[in-house]
Amino acid sequence: MAAPATDFDQTQIESFAVAYVQIMDIGMQAEQQLQTAESDDDRAVVQMMAQEQMASAVESTEGITVDDYNAILMAAQADPAFAEEVGGAIDAVVQPSN
């Protein structure tokens, strides 16, 4: 299997970072809800809603599609140098410079 391409432009990487931070927030909220869910059905509903919210977060982020998001994520997991570049973009979203 070939390594994913890392030929994403800066706009896509920055958009990925914005969506990634939103997705992590959604994931943390879902994790808290899963811990208090009283049944498997409740847990399934929480997971389904979280997945929908995550997809919506990516779709509502300008400059990136769900497919692009997934491709960037896979490329970052496969390429440490690219992961460092993506990590820098995520850090800039989390801790914007003044």
C-alpha positions in Angstrom: 0.0 0.0 0.0 1.4 3.4 -1.0 1.9 6.1 1.5 -0.7 8.8 1.4 0.2 11.9 -0.6 1.2 15.0 1.4 0.6 17.5 -1.3 -1.9 19.6 0.5 -1.9 23.4 0.3 -1.6 25.6 3.4 -5.2 26.5 3.3 -6.3 22.9 3.4 -3.9 22.3 6.3 -5.2 25.3 8.2 -8.8 24.2 7.6 -7.9 20.7 8.8 -6.6 22.2 12.0 -9.8 24.2 12.6 -11.9 21.1 12.0 -9.6 18.9 14.1 -9.9 21.1 17.1 -13.7 21.2 16.8 -13.7 17.4 16.4 -11.6 16.9 19.5 -14.0 19.1 21.5 -17.0 17.1 20.2 -15.1 13.9 21.1 -14.4 15.0 24.7 -18.1 16.0 25.2 -19.2 12.6 23.8 -16.8 10.8 26.1 -18.3 12.6 29.1 -21.8 11.7 27.9 -20.8 8.1 27.3 -19.6 7.8 30.9 -23.0 8.8 32.3 -25.0 6.9 29.7 -27.2 4.3 31.4 -27.7 1.8 28.6 -26.1 0.5 25.4 -28.9 2.2 23.5 -28.0 5.5 25.1 -24.3 5.0 24.3 -25.2 4.2 20.7 -27.2 7.4 20.4 -24.4 9.5 21.9 -21.9 7.9 19.4 -24.2 8.4 16.5 -24.8 12.1 17.4 -21.1 12.7 17.9 -20.2 11.2 14.5 -22.9 13.4 12.9 -21.6 16.5 14.7 -18.0 15.7 13.7 -18.9 15.3 10.0 -20.9 18.6 10.2 -17.9 20.3 11.8 -15.7 19.4 8.8 -18.4 20.2 6.3 -18.9 23.6 7.7 -15.2 24.4 7.8 -14.3 26.4 4.7 -11.6 25.0 2.5 -11.9 21.3 3.4 -14.1 18.3 2.7 -14.6 15.2 4.8 -12.5 13.3 2.2 -9.7 15.9 2.4 -9.8 15.8 6.2 -9.5 12.0 6.3 -6.7 12.1 3.7 -4.7 14.7 5.7 -5.2 12.7 8.9 -3.9 9.5 7.2 -1.0 11.4 5.6 0.0 12.8 9.0 -0.2 9.4 10.6 2.1 8.0 7.9 4.6 10.9 7.6 6.3 12.3 10.7 7.5 15.5 8.9 4.0 16.2 7.6 2.5 15.4 11.1 4.8 18.0 12.5 3.5 20.6 10.0 -0.1 19.7 10.8 0.7 19.8 14.5 2.0 23.3 14.1 -1.2 24.4 12.4 -3.3 22.8 15.2 -1.2 24.6 17.8 -1.8 27.9 16.0 -5.6 27.3 16.2 -5.4 26.3 19.9 -3.0 29.0 20.9 -3.3 31.9 18.3 -0.6 34.5 18.4 -1.6 37.9 19.7 
